[in-house]
Amino acid sequence: MTAGATHGDGATGPDPDELVGRADELAGLLRDLDAARAGRARAVLLAGEAGIGKSRLATALGRAAAGAGAQIVVGRCLDAGGAALPYLPFSEVLDALARAGTALRPVLHGLLPGAAEAPRPAAGDGDSGRLQVFDAVAGAVRDAAATAPLLVVLEDLHWADRSTRELLAFLLARLGSQQLLVLGTYRSDDLHRRHPLRASLAELIRLPAVRRVELGPLTPDAVLALVRARAATGGVDEATLRRIAARSEGNAFYAEELVAAGSDGLPGGLADVLLTRLDRLGGPAREVLRVASLAERSIPHDLLRDAAELSAADLEAGLREAVSHHLLVPDPAPGAESYAFRHALLREAVHDDLLPGERVRLHARLAALLARRADDPGVAAALARHALAAHDLPQALAASVRAAEEAHRRHGPAEMLAHAERALELWSAVDDPERLTGVTESALTREAAWAASASGDPERGIALGARAVRVADLGEDPHARAGARRHYAMRLLDSGARVDAAVAAATEAVELLAGDPPGTEPAWAHAVLARAHLNADHAEPAWSHARASLAVARAVHDTAPPAEGSAAYRDLSAVCADALITLAFCARMEGDPQAARDRLAGASSLAAASGNRVVELRTVWNRGVSFIEDGLLDAAADELAEGARRAAAYGLLWGGYGLEFRIAQVRVDVQRGEWDAAVRTAADVDPTLPLRVTGQLAVAGALVGVARGDLDGAEELLSLLATEPPVHDQAALLQGVVGAESARWRGDPALAVDRVATALGVLRAEYPHHLGELALCALGAAARADLAEAARTAGDPAGAEAHAGAAAGLADEAALTAERGLPRGTAVGPEGRAWLARARAEAARAHGEAAPRVWDAVVETFAGYGDGYRAAEARWRRAEALLGRAHRGGPGTDGEADRRAAAEDLAVAATGADRLGARPLAEAVAALRLRAGDGGPRPAPPSGAGGSPLTPREHAVLELVAHGLTNRAVGERLFISEKTVSVHLSRAMAKLGASGRAEAVALAHSRGLLSPRD
C-alpha cells in the first residue's frame, strides 16, 4: 500500500477490544485456565505500564473463559489517596457471585454494594472480624468454583487498599485443587520504591501457584498492525499511521489515542493527545466527561445526571456521544446504571485539565449531592474526598469520621486509621468540630490509636494514645480524661512495652473516677489497672484492683442492671471476665490451681455472653497454660485444641491467641510424645506471612526436627531467624533450646554454650529469673559437661575444672530462678523441677562425679508428667553413670547389679527413641550399649564396612584409638580394663596385617572400616 493510501473503507468500526500482538501472553494464560479447569488452581499477576494492554489481555482471557463454560467475575480498585473503602474490588466480586447464586456468609453482607451496615465489631475484636471476612471470602470463591470453573479478575491492584492486599494474599496462599484462576493487574510504572504493593508482590510470587507476567511494549510490527486496525474507519493515511506507531513506543493505549486524535500535528504530551479527542465532541458530551472525571472510578447515572445539570435530552446525547467515541463505557453488570472512563489515564487528563475554580465548583456540586445520601454504604469516603477538594472542611471532617467508622465496621483498621488521621488533621480548622461529628477529639484520637495497633503499627498506636491523653487534658471532663488514660494503658499493654507507664496511666484513670457512682467505666479502669499490675509482677495491687472491678460491676448490676443482651450488658460481662482472669492468676500465685481454673471457667462464660471473643480466648488460653504448669499434658492438649478450634472459627488463625494456641499445641505434643501431630501443626503455615510470625511456629516444630536428626534444617531456620531479634520471650527461649540441642548433637558443645548464653541474655534483659531459664541452664550445663569430659580425655585438668565450675554456676542460677522466678509466689511445676534436677545432674557429670543417683530425680520427674523423650535422655545418662561405677568398682559396689540396671535403662531408652524416631538419641544409646558390650542394636557400620573382619568390640577399640585415645582412656570409655583393650587391639592389628597402632588405623580407613576422618 502506498504512502498516500488511506484506511476507511470498512462499513463497520473495529472491535475496540480486539487483541493484537499478545498471542504468546494469551496462550500462557489459556494454559493457566486449562490447569484451573482441571482442578489445579492458579494465579497470575499481570504487570505493565499504564496503557500497555493489561485490561485488553484480561478481556480476551475472559472471552475465552466464557466460551469454555467458566464463570467470570471482575473487581476493580480505585485511586482514593490512601483512604480507600476497604475490600472494594472484592465487594464487586462478591456482588457478582451473589447475583450468580453463590450463598454468602452473613459476615460478608455488609461488604455488598448498597447493603445495610455490618455490625460494629466488639472492642478488641477487630482482628477476629477481619479474619472472619477473609475466611468467608475464600469460602465463597471456593463454593463458586465448585460449580463451574471460575475466573476472578482484579484490576488496578496498584491502587489496592491494605485490606484488599492482605485478603488477596490470604486467598492466593490457599490455592489448591479448586477450579480457580485469579488474574490481578497492576501498573508496574506506578510502583515506586516505597509503594505498599511491592512488599505484597515479593511475598506473593514466592507461592508455587502464582506467577508474574510482565507485559512489555508491542513490537513495531504489532503496534503498526494495531493502529491500522483502529484507523480502519478513520481516514488516516499510512504515513501518519507509521509515525503514530513510532511515537507510541509500543504502548497500545497511547497508539490508539493518537489514532483517535487523527491529526499529523499532534502535541507531544500524552495528556494533550488524550484531550485532543474531546475537541471533536459537543458541549453536552464534554460536560458529561468533566463531571465524570471527578469520580475516582465509576459514577452512577443519577449522580451524573444531577451533577451535570443538563436537560434529559442533552444528558442522553452527551452520554451517547462519549460512549460511541469509546471515552466512557457503561458498567456491564446486570442492573448497574453507571459509567466509567475507558482508561484511567483519560480520566486523569480530563480532570487535570479543569480550571481550579471549575474543579472546586464541580467537587462542591458532587459533595452536595452525596451529602443527601450520606448514610448509604460507601458514600462517606467519597463525600470526604469531594468535600475536601471543594474546600468544605466541615463537611470533609464529618464525612471522614463517618468513613472511619464504616471502615471499622468492615474490619479495615488500616483504612480506618487513614480516615481518622485525616479527620484529626482537619479538626482544628473547623468551628465546633465536636458538635459537627458527635465525637470528642480525644475519643477520635484513641480510636485512631486502636486502628494503628490493630493494623500492625503498635508504636504509632502508643503515640496516638499518648496524644489522646494530652488532648483530653486540655479541657475535657474527668470521664474523657480517664477513658483516654485507660485506652493508652491498653495500647501499652498490647505492645508488651513500658509496663510501668501502663500502671501509671491506669492508676490516673482510677483516680480521676474516684467518688463516681458505680459504672462500667470505673470497673474497666480497675480491671485494666489490675492487668497492668499483674504484668509488672505487683501481685497484691493486681488482686486488689481486680476485686474492686468486680465489686463495682456487682454494684452496677444491683442498682441499675442493664437489659440482658444490650450493649451495656455485654460490656459489663466483658469487664467481669477481664477481672476474673487477673484473679485466676492471683489464685495460682497463692498455690491454688483449681481455684484459678474455676475463675477462668467463669470468665469464659462471661466472655461468651459479652461477645468479646478476645477475652473468651484469653480465658481458654490461661486454662491451658495452668494445665501445662501442673504437668497435666493431656488436659492441656484438650484445652489448647479447643482454643485453637475457637480461634479458627473466629478467623484468628495467625493473630493473637490463634498463633499462641498453635505454638503451645506443638510444645505440648512434643512433650507427650505426639511428634507427628506436632510436625503437622508446625507445618501448617501461611507462606505469605512474614517469617517473624511463621518463624515462631517453625522453631517450635524444630524441637522435633532436632530430636529426629534434621540438624541442617534447624540450622537453616536459626540463620533465618537471626536476621532480627526475637519478637518475645517465648521466641527467644525456643531459639535457645533448639540452637543448643542442635549444636550438642552436632558435636559442638562450645557453640551450644554460646547459644545458651545469648538466649539467657535476651530473657534476663526483660524478665529477671524467667522460668524459661531452667531449661536453658540445664542445656548449658550439659554442654559444659561435654567440654569438661573432652578436656579430661585430652589431659587438660585445668580446662576440665573451668568447665565444671561454669556448669555448677548454671545449676546455681537455675536454683535461684526456681526460687525467685516470675511470677513470684507461683510454685515451680513438674517440668521446671525436672529441668532443675537435670541442671544439677549435668553439673555433677561435669565434675566427673558418676553417681547414678543424681539422675534418679531427672528420670522420675520427666517420666512422671509424661515427657518420655526427656526421660529417655536421662536414662541414657544414668546408664552411663551406672556403667562407669561398675567399671571403677570399689567398696560397697555391685558391678553386676549396676550393669543389669544400665542395660534396663538403655533398653527402655532405645525403645522410646525408636518409637519417636529420635535418631541422635537412638544412636547415642546404641553406641553406649556397644561400649558396654550389650547385645542390643548397634549403630550401622560405616559405608564400605560390609564383611568387616573385626568384631564389634575390636571395631569400637580401633575407633577410639583412631581419635588418639590411649589404651587407658579407651578402657574408661568402654568400661573395660587397660589389659583387655590391649588384647582387642592386638587382635585387630593381626586381622588387618598391621605392625602398629597407626598402621592399623590407616588400613582400617583405607578399607572403609572406620568413619571418615574430619
Sequence and secondary structure as in RCSB ss.txt:
>XXXX:A:sequence
MTAGATHGDGATGPDPDELVGRADELAGLLRDLDAARAGRARAVLLAGEAGIGKSRLATALGRAAAGAGAQIVVG
RCLDAGGAALPYLPFSEVLDALARAGTALRPVLHGLLPGAAEAPRPAAGDGDSGRLQVFDAVAGAVRDAAATAPL
LVVLEDLHWADRSTRELLAFLLARLGSQQLLVLGTYRSDDLHRRHPLRASLAELIRLPAVRRVELGPLTPDAVLA
LVRARAATGGVDEATLRRIAARSEGNAFYAEELVAAGSDGLPGGLADVLLTRLDRLGGPAREVLRVASLAERSIP
HDLLRDAAELSAADLEAGLREAVSHHLLVPDPAPGAESYAFRHALLREAVHDDLLPGERVRLHARLAALLARRAD
DPGVAAALARHALAAHDLPQALAASVRAAEEAHRRHGPAEMLAHAERALELWSAVDDPERLTGVTESALTREAAW
AASASGDPERGIALGARAVRVADLGEDPHARAGARRHYAMRLLDSGARVDAAVAAATEAVELLAGDPPGTEPAWA
HAVLARAHLNADHAEPAWSHARASLAVARAVHDTAPPAEGSAAYRDLSAVCADALITLAFCARMEGDPQAARDRL
AGASSLAAASGNRVVELRTVWNRGVSFIEDGLLDAAADELAEGARRAAAYGLLWGGYGLEFRIAQVRVDVQRGEW
DAAVRTAADVDPTLPLRVTGQLAVAGALVGVARGDLDGAEELLSLLATEPPVHDQAALLQGVVGAESARWRGDPA
LAVDRVATALGVLRAEYPHHLGELALCALGAAARADLAEAARTAGDPAGAEAHAGAAAGLADEAALTAERGLPRG
TAVGPEGRAWLARARAEAARAHGEAAPRVWDAVVETFAGYGDGYRAAEARWRRAEALLGRAHRGGPGTDGEADRR
AAAEDLAVAATGADRLGARPLAEAVAALRLRAGDGGPRPAPPSGAGGSPLTPREHAVLELVAHGLTNRAVGERLF
ISEKTVSVHLSRAMAKLGASGRAEAVALAHSRGLLSPRD
>XXXX:A:secstr
  TT EE   SS   TT   S HHHHHHHHHHHHHHHTT  EEEEEEE TTSSHHHHHHHHHHHHHHTT EEEEE
E    TT   TTHHHHHHHHHHHHTT    GGGGGGSTT        TT HHHHHHHHHHHHHHHHHHHHHHS E
EEEEE GGG  HHHHHHHHHHHTT SSSSEEEEEEEEGGG  TT HHHHHHHHHTTSTTEEEEE     HHHHHH
HHHHHTTTTTEEHHHHHHHHHHHTT HHHHHHHHHH  SS  SSHHHHHHHGGGGS HHHHHHHHHHTTSSSEEE
HHHHHHHHT  HHHHHHHHHHHHHTTSEEE  STT  EEEESSHHHHHHHHHHS HHHHHHHHHHHHHHHHTTTT
STTHHHHHHHHHHHTT HHHHHHHHHHHHHHHHHTT HHHHHHHHHHHHHHHTTSSSHHHHHSS HHHHHHHHHH
HHHHTT HHHHHHHHHHHHHHHHTT  HHHHHHHHHHHHHHHHHHT  HHHHHHHHHHHHHHTTT  S HHHHHH
HHHHHHHHHHTT HHHHHHHHHHHHHHHHHHHHHS   TTSHHHHHHHHHHHHHHHHHHHHHHHTT HHHHHHHH
HHHHHHHHHHT HHHHHHHHHHHHHHHHHTT HHHHHHHHHHHHHHHHHTT SSSTHHHHHHHHHHHHHHHTT H
HHHHHHHH   TTS HHHHHHHHHHHHHHHHHTT HHHHHHHHHHHTTS  SSHHHHHHHHHHHHHHHHHTT HH
HHHHHHHHHHHHHHHHSTTBTTHHHHHHHHHHHHHHHHHHHHHTT HHHHHHHHHHHHHHHHHHHHHHHH BSTT
    HHHHHHHHHHHHHHHHHTT   GGGGHHHHHHHHHTT HHHHHHHHHHHHHHHHHHHHH  TT  HHHHHH
HHHHHHHHHHHHHHHHT HHHHHHHHHHHHHTT  S      TT TT SS HHHHHHHHHHHTT  HHHHHHHHT
S HHHHHHHHHHHHHHHT SSHHHHHHHHHHTT S    
